[in-house]
Amino acid sequence: MRCPCGTGETYGDCCGPLHRGERAAATAEQLMRSRFSAFAVGDTEYLLATWHRSTRPAGVDLDPAQRWTRLDVLATTGGSPFHETGTVEFRAHYRQDGKPGSMHENSAFTREGGRWLYVRGQE
């Protein structure tokens, strides 16, 4: 199965190991892609674990009628292994009740203790 994040790799080689806790995202973009894949496969535990404590909700309720289909990364700033913060601008595509849709966001990330965390998004 191809990874939902759009790298072209298999899920087992791409986002799967991050979701299973076998490794951490090396960059803010990699974390963004793995979070998109978590939405696509319904992994709410991973979403919460990679959300910064200052903005993390108590829980995540995913809409079973919404199927995430494609991620387009539009731009990044910072977010490398040498940065402490970064942003990732993206468009996420989905189908809901048979109709296509998309959302655009510029997400902010920070690195704490060597781990990238999602802070917030701006539409």
C-alpha angles and dihedrals in degrees: 000000000000115000113260090226092077103241092124092239124117118268089242092059099035122036098355094079090050091050090050092049093244091127139359128240111271095205139025089250092053089051090049091051092047091050091051088051089049089056089048095051096035098246101156093164090062092047091054094043091055095045117100112251092235093064104020115127121223090250145351122235113196120203107238089207091061118083117188108220112171142008124208115191105208103179144345134202122193111331097126125129086267096055133077095206137028145164132222121197113202147158116223118199126207145164120230123182088348094305125113121236142159142202128211121209142165104212125201120216135186132192119229125175089353093304126112115229132188111241107176145320133232119204 
